[in-house]
Amino acid sequence: MTSGTQLSNDNGSHPKNSFKIFIGYDPREDLSYEVCRYSLLKRSSIPIEIYPIKQSQLREKGIYWRERGKLESTEFSFSRFLTPYLSNYEGWAMFVDCDFLYLDDIKKLLDLVDEKYAVMCVHHDYTPKETTKMDGAVQTVYPRKNWSSMVLYNCGHIKNKVLTPEVVNRETGAFLHRFQWLSDDEIGEVPFVWNFLVGHNKVVEGDESTFPKAIHYTLGGPWFEQWKNCEFGDLWLNELEECKKDEEKMVD
Ligand SMILES: [Mn+2]
């Protein structure tokens, strides 16, 4: 095993002590990756490094070799669990799906980390009604569904050393997505507003603790034609417009 293999990050700099964020990348959802990345960078008050987790790159580097299974709805279904390895098993790092839109400063999430946990995430109690998602990929139901879509990894935690490339390439979806390398008391919880599931979680008027800080378009977002008008879709489309304008400024 080669240790310390790094992906190239996507915002050009490596400031000291910056927080590493790995975003699952899928070629079918390139735009959602761009907007997710933009929404994080724009609101962050701390230095962050963003790395897309691209399966083709991982395969080239020899870190990822497993065959794609029928139940994998994205290219990062399993590669996400390489986050501690890609962080050299040091410090805290975050994995997040590309279908997120951040509405608040990521520092506020990082302020919640507790060293006693190996991972921290939203503990959704969630059984989806839909049987297909996005462009027809099969929706599967399992315990701890969606927990792995946004995870703070305590990469230096001894238990996360289990997540070697060999294990990530070999283990079942159940083992990985249900965090079966950990005991329950090693899985910390953060408020659901950091992984606010469109179509599942609800805003309660006047109750600020229910206002989303990160929206998760888990069924498909406005980058897919059939989800243009989904709940919170306007926020994503506005963010896309801003992202495009900023890019134009940089070209001028
Ligand atoms: Mn997702």
py3Dmol code that shows the C-alpha trace and the ligand (Angstrom):
import py3Dmol

protein = """\
ATOM      1  CA  MET A   1       0.000   0.000   0.000  1.00  0.00           C
ATOM      2  CA  THR A   2       1.332   3.413  -0.869  1.00  0.00           C
ATOM      3  CA  SER A   3       0.645   5.758   1.995  1.00  0.00           C
ATOM      4  CA  GLY A   4      -0.137   9.407   1.810  1.00  0.00           C
ATOM      5  CA  THR A   5      -1.422   9.357  -1.737  1.00  0.00           C
ATOM      6  CA  GLN A   6      -3.095  12.684  -2.280  1.00  0.00           C
ATOM      7  CA  LEU A   7      -5.594  13.782  -4.820  1.00  0.00           C
ATOM      8  CA  SER A   8      -5.085  17.192  -6.335  1.00  0.00           C
ATOM      9  CA  ASN A   9      -7.233  19.760  -4.655  1.00  0.00           C
ATOM     10  CA  ASP A  10      -9.516  22.103  -6.456  1.00  0.00           C
ATOM     11  CA  ASN A  11      -8.810  25.517  -5.048  1.00  0.00           C
ATOM     12  CA  GLY A  12      -5.135  25.802  -5.761  1.00  0.00           C
ATOM     13  CA  SER A  13      -3.738  26.394  -2.292  1.00  0.00           C
ATOM     14  CA  HIS A  14      -2.586  24.379   0.705  1.00  0.00           C
ATOM     15  CA  PRO A  15      -2.719  26.797   3.617  1.00  0.00           C
ATOM     16  CA  LYS A  16      -1.454  25.339   6.877  1.00  0.00           C
ATOM     17  CA  ASN A  17      -4.080  23.729   9.095  1.00  0.00           C
ATOM     18  CA  SER A  18      -6.744  24.040   6.470  1.00  0.00           C
ATOM     19  CA  PHE A  19      -9.711  21.728   6.716  1.00  0.00           C
ATOM     20  CA  LYS A  20      -9.892  19.004   4.052  1.00  0.00           C
ATOM     21  CA  ILE A  21     -13.221  18.444   2.374  1.00  0.00           C
ATOM     22  CA  PHE A  22     -13.730  15.566  -0.054  1.00  0.00           C
ATOM     23  CA  ILE A  23     -16.707  15.903  -2.372  1.00  0.00           C
ATOM     24  CA  GLY A  24     -18.015  12.827  -4.161  1.00  0.00           C
ATOM     25  CA  TYR A  25     -17.737  13.472  -7.879  1.00  0.00           C
ATOM     26  CA  ASP A  26     -19.843  11.882 -10.577  1.00  0.00           C
ATOM     27  CA  PRO A  27     -19.447  12.878 -14.248  1.00  0.00           C
ATOM     28  CA  ARG A  28     -23.251  12.856 -14.640  1.00  0.00           C
ATOM     29  CA  GLU A  29     -23.528  15.554 -11.965  1.00  0.00           C
ATOM     30  CA  ASP A  30     -20.583  17.822 -12.701  1.00  0.00           C
ATOM     31  CA  LEU A  31     -22.657  20.956 -12.210  1.00  0.00           C
ATOM     32  CA  SER A  32     -23.843  19.887  -8.780  1.00  0.00           C
ATOM     33  CA  TYR A  33     -20.205  19.367  -7.757  1.00  0.00           C
ATOM     34  CA  GLU A  34     -19.303  22.883  -8.936  1.00  0.00           C
ATOM     35  CA  VAL A  35     -22.166  24.489  -7.040  1.00  0.00           C
ATOM     36  CA  CYS A  36     -21.543  22.484  -3.862  1.00  0.00           C
ATOM     37  CA  ARG A  37     -17.879  23.474  -3.932  1.00  0.00           C
ATOM     38  CA  TYR A  38     -18.721  27.109  -4.609  1.00  0.00           C
ATOM     39  CA  SER A  39     -21.275  27.230  -1.786  1.00  0.00           C
ATOM     40  CA  LEU A  40     -18.706  25.880   0.697  1.00  0.00           C
ATOM     41  CA  LEU A  41     -15.877  28.220  -0.307  1.00  0.00           C
ATOM     42  CA  LYS A  42     -18.071  31.302  -0.432  1.00  0.00           C
ATOM     43  CA  ARG A  43     -19.305  30.953   3.154  1.00  0.00           C
ATOM     44  CA  SER A  44     -16.286  29.502   4.904  1.00  0.00           C
ATOM     45  CA  SER A  45     -14.527  31.693   7.469  1.00  0.00           C
ATOM     46  CA  ILE A  46     -11.700  29.153   7.821  1.00  0.00           C
ATOM     47  CA  PRO A  47      -9.204  27.920   5.216  1.00  0.00           C
ATOM     48  CA  ILE A  48     -10.524  24.817   3.456  1.00  0.00           C
ATOM     49  CA  GLU A  49      -9.088  22.517   0.793  1.00  0.00           C
ATOM     50  CA  ILE A  50     -11.586  20.859  -1.490  1.00  0.00           C
ATOM     51  CA  TYR A  51     -10.859  17.578  -3.238  1.00  0.00           C
ATOM     52  CA  PRO A  52     -13.218  15.933  -5.706  1.00  0.00           C
ATOM     53  CA  ILE A  53     -13.273  12.160  -5.221  1.00  0.00           C
ATOM     54  CA  LYS A  54     -13.035  11.029  -8.832  1.00  0.00           C
ATOM     55  CA  GLN A  55     -13.165   7.315  -9.434  1.00  0.00           C
ATOM     56  CA  SER A  56     -11.082   7.484 -12.637  1.00  0.00           C
ATOM     57  CA  GLN A  57      -8.242   9.224 -10.749  1.00  0.00           C
ATOM     58  CA  LEU A  58      -8.363   6.727  -7.905  1.00  0.00           C
ATOM     59  CA  ARG A  59      -8.217   3.839 -10.388  1.00  0.00           C
ATOM     60  CA  GLU A  60      -5.216   5.395 -12.146  1.00  0.00           C
ATOM     61  CA  LYS A  61      -3.426   5.699  -8.819  1.00  0.00           C
ATOM     62  CA  GLY A  62      -4.206   2.089  -7.961  1.00  0.00           C
ATOM     63  CA  ILE A  63      -6.218   3.014  -4.862  1.00  0.00           C
ATOM     64  CA  TYR A  64      -9.566   1.858  -6.212  1.00  0.00           C
ATOM     65  CA  TRP A  65     -10.144  -1.297  -8.214  1.00  0.00           C
ATOM     66  CA  ARG A  66     -13.470  -2.864  -7.272  1.00  0.00           C
ATOM     67  CA  GLU A  67     -16.036  -3.584  -9.982  1.00  0.00           C
ATOM     68  CA  ARG A  68     -19.061  -1.343 -10.081  1.00  0.00           C
ATOM     69  CA  GLY A  69     -22.133  -3.072  -8.613  1.00  0.00           C
ATOM     70  CA  LYS A  70     -25.703  -2.630  -9.811  1.00  0.00           C
ATOM     71  CA  LEU A  71     -26.777  -0.920  -6.582  1.00  0.00           C
ATOM     72  CA  GLU A  72     -24.190   1.848  -6.772  1.00  0.00           C
ATOM     73  CA  SER A  73     -26.153   4.949  -7.736  1.00  0.00           C
ATOM     74  CA  THR A  74     -23.032   7.134  -7.975  1.00  0.00           C
ATOM     75  CA  GLU A  75     -19.345   6.664  -8.759  1.00  0.00           C
ATOM     76  CA  PHE A  76     -18.466   7.517  -5.164  1.00  0.00           C
ATOM     77  CA  SER A  77     -20.742   4.967  -3.437  1.00  0.00           C
ATOM     78  CA  PHE A  78     -17.709   3.188  -1.984  1.00  0.00           C
ATOM     79  CA  SER A  79     -14.740   5.448  -2.726  1.00  0.00           C
ATOM     80  CA  ARG A  80     -16.045   7.928  -0.102  1.00  0.00           C
ATOM     81  CA  PHE A  81     -14.756   5.589   2.599  1.00  0.00           C
ATOM     82  CA  LEU A  82     -11.192   6.331   1.479  1.00  0.00           C
ATOM     83  CA  THR A  83     -11.474   9.736   3.193  1.00  0.00           C
ATOM     84  CA  PRO A  84      -9.273   8.818   6.234  1.00  0.00           C
ATOM     85  CA  TYR A  85      -6.694   7.166   3.945  1.00  0.00           C
ATOM     86  CA  LEU A  86      -6.625  10.180   1.625  1.00  0.00           C
ATOM     87  CA  SER A  87      -6.057  12.355   4.702  1.00  0.00           C
ATOM     88  CA  ASN A  88      -3.053  10.265   5.795  1.00  0.00           C
ATOM     89  CA  TYR A  89      -5.103   9.179   8.832  1.00  0.00           C
ATOM     90  CA  GLU A  90      -4.501  12.618  10.342  1.00  0.00           C
ATOM     91  CA  GLY A  91      -6.828  15.267  11.742  1.00  0.00           C
ATOM     92  CA  TRP A  92     -10.469  15.775  10.895  1.00  0.00           C
ATOM     93  CA  ALA A  93     -11.779  15.731   7.335  1.00  0.00           C
ATOM     94  CA  MET A  94     -15.234  15.764   5.827  1.00  0.00           C
ATOM     95  CA  PHE A  95     -16.798  13.724   3.089  1.00  0.00           C
ATOM     96  CA  VAL A  96     -19.915  15.080   1.432  1.00  0.00           C
ATOM     97  CA  ASP A  97     -21.998  14.030  -1.593  1.00  0.00           C
ATOM     98  CA  CYS A  98     -22.004  16.473  -4.505  1.00  0.00           C
ATOM     99  CA  ASP A  99     -25.758  17.008  -4.236  1.00  0.00           C
ATOM    100  CA  PHE A 100     -25.438  19.381  -1.272  1.00  0.00           C
ATOM    101  CA  LEU A 101     -25.891  23.142  -1.165  1.00  0.00           C
ATOM    102  CA  TYR A 102     -24.278  24.882   1.811  1.00  0.00           C
ATOM    103  CA  LEU A 103     -26.112  27.838   3.304  1.00  0.00           C
ATOM    104  CA  ASP A 104     -23.883  28.438   6.306  1.00  0.00           C
ATOM    105  CA  ASP A 105     -20.239  28.610   7.375  1.00  0.00           C
ATOM    106  CA  ILE A 106     -18.601  25.161   7.607  1.00  0.00           C
ATOM    107  CA  LYS A 107     -16.692  26.403  10.656  1.00  0.00           C
ATOM    108  CA  LYS A 108     -19.911  26.090  12.666  1.00  0.00           C
ATOM    109  CA  LEU A 109     -20.008  22.363  11.885  1.00  0.00           C
ATOM    110  CA  LEU A 110     -16.345  21.912  12.681  1.00  0.00           C
ATOM    111  CA  ASP A 111     -16.912  23.615  16.034  1.00  0.00           C
ATOM    112  CA  LEU A 112     -19.065  20.616  16.999  1.00  0.00           C
ATOM    113  CA  VAL A 113     -16.362  17.957  16.628  1.00  0.00           C
ATOM    114  CA  ASP A 114     -15.538  15.836  19.649  1.00  0.00           C
ATOM    115  CA  GLU A 115     -12.306  13.809  19.692  1.00  0.00           C
ATOM    116  CA  LYS A 116     -13.971  10.875  21.434  1.00  0.00           C
ATOM    117  CA  TYR A 117     -15.832   9.971  18.241  1.00  0.00           C
ATOM    118  CA  ALA A 118     -14.393   8.206  15.193  1.00  0.00           C
ATOM    119  CA  VAL A 119     -17.016   9.745  12.920  1.00  0.00           C
ATOM    120  CA  MET A 120     -19.816  12.289  13.320  1.00  0.00           C
ATOM    121  CA  CYS A 121     -22.855  12.662  11.104  1.00  0.00           C
ATOM    122  CA  VAL A 122     -26.596  13.260  11.054  1.00  0.00           C
ATOM    123  CA  HIS A 123     -28.444  10.235  12.439  1.00  0.00           C
ATOM    124  CA  HIS A 124     -31.380  10.117  10.049  1.00  0.00           C
ATOM    125  CA  ASP A 125     -34.258   7.838  10.822  1.00  0.00           C
ATOM    126  CA  TYR A 126     -35.300   7.485   7.253  1.00  0.00           C
ATOM    127  CA  THR A 127     -37.172   5.058   5.067  1.00  0.00           C
ATOM    128  CA  PRO A 128     -37.602   6.490   1.576  1.00  0.00           C
ATOM    129  CA  LYS A 129     -40.941   5.996  -0.185  1.00  0.00           C
ATOM    130  CA  GLU A 130     -39.467   6.328  -3.657  1.00  0.00           C
ATOM    131  CA  THR A 131     -38.128   3.232  -5.341  1.00  0.00           C
ATOM    132  CA  THR A 132     -36.048   5.043  -7.955  1.00  0.00           C
ATOM    133  CA  LYS A 133     -33.915   8.135  -7.691  1.00  0.00           C
ATOM    134  CA  MET A 134     -32.397  10.640 -10.099  1.00  0.00           C
ATOM    135  CA  ASP A 135     -32.318   9.162 -13.599  1.00  0.00           C
ATOM    136  CA  GLY A 136     -33.793   5.804 -12.717  1.00  0.00           C
ATOM    137  CA  ALA A 137     -31.038   4.310 -10.558  1.00  0.00           C
ATOM    138  CA  VAL A 138     -32.488   1.843  -8.069  1.00  0.00           C
ATOM    139  CA  GLN A 139     -33.197   3.211  -4.607  1.00  0.00           C
ATOM    140  CA  THR A 140     -32.273   0.743  -1.882  1.00  0.00           C
ATOM    141  CA  VAL A 141     -33.485   0.785   1.701  1.00  0.00           C
ATOM    142  CA  TYR A 142     -31.176  -0.064   4.584  1.00  0.00           C
ATOM    143  CA  PRO A 143     -30.535   0.930   8.207  1.00  0.00           C
ATOM    144  CA  ARG A 144     -28.585   4.171   8.648  1.00  0.00           C
ATOM    145  CA  LYS A 145     -29.636   5.222   5.181  1.00  0.00           C
ATOM    146  CA  ASN A 146     -28.021   8.540   4.243  1.00  0.00           C
ATOM    147  CA  TRP A 147     -25.744   8.665   7.265  1.00  0.00           C
ATOM    148  CA  SER A 148     -22.681   8.223   5.048  1.00  0.00           C
ATOM    149  CA  SER A 149     -23.623  11.086   2.717  1.00  0.00           C
ATOM    150  CA  MET A 150     -22.013  13.687   4.980  1.00  0.00           C
ATOM    151  CA  VAL A 151     -19.481  12.482   7.515  1.00  0.00           C
ATOM    152  CA  LEU A 152     -16.892  14.186   9.655  1.00  0.00           C
ATOM    153  CA  TYR A 153     -14.049  11.684   9.948  1.00  0.00           C
ATOM    154  CA  ASN A 154     -11.663  11.762  12.872  1.00  0.00           C
ATOM    155  CA  CYS A 155      -8.988  10.414  10.532  1.00  0.00           C
ATOM    156  CA  GLY A 156      -6.431   9.905  13.294  1.00  0.00           C
ATOM    157  CA  HIS A 157      -8.813   7.774  15.382  1.00  0.00           C
ATOM    158  CA  ILE A 158      -7.377   4.296  15.845  1.00  0.00           C
ATOM    159  CA  LYS A 159     -10.576   2.570  14.665  1.00  0.00           C
ATOM    160  CA  ASN A 160     -10.498   4.340  11.298  1.00  0.00           C
ATOM    161  CA  LYS A 161      -7.204   2.629  10.470  1.00  0.00           C
ATOM    162  CA  VAL A 162      -9.493  -0.241   9.428  1.00  0.00           C
ATOM    163  CA  LEU A 163     -10.418   1.747   6.324  1.00  0.00           C
ATOM    164  CA  THR A 164      -7.491   0.754   4.136  1.00  0.00           C
ATOM    165  CA  PRO A 165      -7.901   0.701   0.349  1.00  0.00           C
ATOM    166  CA  GLU A 166      -7.994  -3.121   0.581  1.00  0.00           C
ATOM    167  CA  VAL A 167     -10.983  -3.012   2.931  1.00  0.00           C
ATOM    168  CA  VAL A 168     -12.804  -0.280   1.006  1.00  0.00           C
ATOM    169  CA  ASN A 169     -12.388  -2.291  -2.208  1.00  0.00           C
ATOM    170  CA  ARG A 170     -13.493  -5.577  -0.675  1.00  0.00           C
ATOM    171  CA  GLU A 171     -16.196  -4.901   1.908  1.00  0.00           C
ATOM    172  CA  THR A 172     -19.951  -4.940   1.378  1.00  0.00           C
ATOM    173  CA  GLY A 173     -22.178  -1.888   1.142  1.00  0.00           C
ATOM    174  CA  ALA A 174     -23.758  -2.876   4.456  1.00  0.00           C
ATOM    175  CA  PHE A 175     -20.408  -2.991   6.258  1.00  0.00           C
ATOM    176  CA  LEU A 176     -19.325   0.387   4.934  1.00  0.00           C
ATOM    177  CA  HIS A 177     -22.540   2.422   4.840  1.00  0.00           C
ATOM    178  CA  ARG A 178     -23.638   1.210   8.288  1.00  0.00           C
ATOM    179  CA  PHE A 179     -20.205   1.996   9.808  1.00  0.00           C
ATOM    180  CA  GLN A 180     -19.824  -1.607  10.956  1.00  0.00           C
ATOM    181  CA  TRP A 181     -16.110  -1.085  11.668  1.00  0.00           C
ATOM    182  CA  LEU A 182     -17.267   1.068  14.617  1.00  0.00           C
ATOM    183  CA  SER A 183     -19.320   0.525  17.739  1.00  0.00           C
ATOM    184  CA  ASP A 184     -22.419   2.696  18.198  1.00  0.00           C
ATOM    185  CA  ASP A 185     -20.809   4.927  20.829  1.00  0.00           C
ATOM    186  CA  GLU A 186     -18.052   5.872  18.378  1.00  0.00           C
ATOM    187  CA  ILE A 187     -20.552   7.459  15.982  1.00  0.00           C
ATOM    188  CA  GLY A 188     -21.247  11.029  17.076  1.00  0.00           C
ATOM    189  CA  GLU A 189     -24.299  13.008  16.060  1.00  0.00           C
ATOM    190  CA  VAL A 190     -24.671  16.482  14.575  1.00  0.00           C
ATOM    191  CA  PRO A 191     -27.955  18.406  14.051  1.00  0.00           C
ATOM    192  CA  PHE A 192     -30.008  17.312  11.036  1.00  0.00           C
ATOM    193  CA  VAL A 193     -29.836  20.795   9.519  1.00  0.00           C
ATOM    194  CA  TRP A 194     -26.296  19.911   8.321  1.00  0.00           C
ATOM    195  CA  ASN A 195     -27.760  17.185   6.092  1.00  0.00           C
ATOM    196  CA  PHE A 196     -31.252  18.465   5.448  1.00  0.00           C
ATOM    197  CA  LEU A 197     -32.949  15.901   3.220  1.00  0.00           C
ATOM    198  CA  VAL A 198     -35.244  17.448   0.615  1.00  0.00           C
ATOM    199  CA  GLY A 199     -38.564  15.626   0.700  1.00  0.00           C
ATOM    200  CA  HIS A 200     -37.975  14.297   4.205  1.00  0.00           C
ATOM    201  CA  ASN A 201     -36.887  16.998   6.658  1.00  0.00           C
ATOM    202  CA  LYS A 202     -39.153  19.967   7.273  1.00  0.00           C
ATOM    203  CA  VAL A 203     -38.662  23.586   8.298  1.00  0.00           C
ATOM    204  CA  VAL A 204     -40.814  24.615  11.267  1.00  0.00           C
ATOM    205  CA  GLU A 205     -41.801  28.237  10.920  1.00  0.00           C
ATOM    206  CA  GLY A 206     -40.233  30.405  13.595  1.00  0.00           C
ATOM    207  CA  ASP A 207     -37.938  27.601  14.840  1.00  0.00           C
ATOM    208  CA  GLU A 208     -34.422  28.499  13.783  1.00  0.00           C
ATOM    209  CA  SER A 209     -33.054  25.113  14.818  1.00  0.00           C
ATOM    210  CA  THR A 210     -34.893  23.642  11.809  1.00  0.00           C
ATOM    211  CA  PHE A 211     -33.503  26.055   9.189  1.00  0.00           C
ATOM    212  CA  PRO A 212     -31.209  24.130   6.828  1.00  0.00           C
ATOM    213  CA  LYS A 213     -27.472  24.828   6.927  1.00  0.00           C
ATOM    214  CA  ALA A 214     -26.787  22.320   4.167  1.00  0.00           C
ATOM    215  CA  ILE A 215     -29.501  21.137   1.816  1.00  0.00           C
ATOM    216  CA  HIS A 216     -29.187  17.601   0.456  1.00  0.00           C
ATOM    217  CA  TYR A 217     -31.041  17.037  -2.826  1.00  0.00           C
ATOM    218  CA  THR A 218     -31.015  13.317  -2.253  1.00  0.00           C
ATOM    219  CA  LEU A 219     -33.744  12.464  -4.764  1.00  0.00           C
ATOM    220  CA  GLY A 220     -32.201  14.593  -7.500  1.00  0.00           C
ATOM    221  CA  GLY A 221     -31.640  18.329  -7.773  1.00  0.00           C
ATOM    222  CA  PRO A 222     -32.292  21.105 -10.302  1.00  0.00           C
ATOM    223  CA  TRP A 223     -29.294  20.038 -12.417  1.00  0.00           C
ATOM    224  CA  PHE A 224     -31.646  17.284 -13.620  1.00  0.00           C
ATOM    225  CA  GLU A 225     -34.448  18.565 -15.864  1.00  0.00           C
ATOM    226  CA  GLN A 226     -37.203  16.695 -13.992  1.00  0.00           C
ATOM    227  CA  TRP A 227     -36.138  18.201 -10.636  1.00  0.00           C
ATOM    228  CA  LYS A 228     -35.943  21.845 -11.792  1.00  0.00           C
ATOM    229  CA  ASN A 229     -38.893  22.810  -9.573  1.00  0.00           C
ATOM    230  CA  CYS A 230     -38.101  20.695  -6.526  1.00  0.00           C
ATOM    231  CA  GLU A 231     -38.297  22.122  -3.022  1.00  0.00           C
ATOM    232  CA  PHE A 232     -35.370  24.527  -2.400  1.00  0.00           C
ATOM    233  CA  GLY A 233     -34.555  24.259  -6.110  1.00  0.00           C
ATOM    234  CA  ASP A 234     -34.627  28.059  -6.444  1.00  0.00           C
ATOM    235  CA  LEU A 235     -31.807  28.393  -3.889  1.00  0.00           C
ATOM    236  CA  TRP A 236     -29.619  26.039  -5.901  1.00  0.00           C
ATOM    237  CA  LEU A 237     -30.407  27.811  -9.197  1.00  0.00           C
ATOM    238  CA  ASN A 238     -29.544  31.203  -7.632  1.00  0.00           C
ATOM    239  CA  GLU A 239     -26.263  29.778  -6.392  1.00  0.00           C
ATOM    240  CA  LEU A 240     -25.488  28.481  -9.879  1.00  0.00           C
ATOM    241  CA  GLU A 241     -26.064  31.964 -11.332  1.00  0.00           C
ATOM    242  CA  GLU A 242     -23.728  33.515  -8.774  1.00  0.00           C
ATOM    243  CA  CYS A 243     -21.132  30.844  -9.389  1.00  0.00           C
ATOM    244  CA  LYS A 244     -21.238  31.540 -13.144  1.00  0.00           C
ATOM    245  CA  LYS A 245     -20.935  35.314 -12.608  1.00  0.00           C
ATOM    246  CA  ASP A 246     -17.916  34.887 -10.369  1.00  0.00           C
ATOM    247  CA  GLU A 247     -16.280  32.644 -12.950  1.00  0.00           C
ATOM    248  CA  GLU A 248     -16.825  35.268 -15.643  1.00  0.00           C
ATOM    249  CA  LYS A 249     -15.213  37.901 -13.423  1.00  0.00           C
ATOM    250  CA  MET A 250     -12.186  35.694 -13.044  1.00  0.00           C
ATOM    251  CA  VAL A 251     -11.870  35.272 -16.816  1.00  0.00           C
ATOM    252  CA  ASP A 252     -12.114  39.066 -17.491  1.00  0.00           C
TER     253      ASP A 252
END
"""
ligand_1 = """\
1
MN
Mn -26.784 12.530 -2.160
"""
view = py3Dmol.view(width=600, height=400)
view.addModel(protein, "pdb")
view.setStyle({"model": 0}, {"cartoon": {"style": "trace"}})
view.addModel(ligand_1, "xyz")
view.setStyle({"model": 1}, {"stick": {}})
view.zoomTo()
view.show()
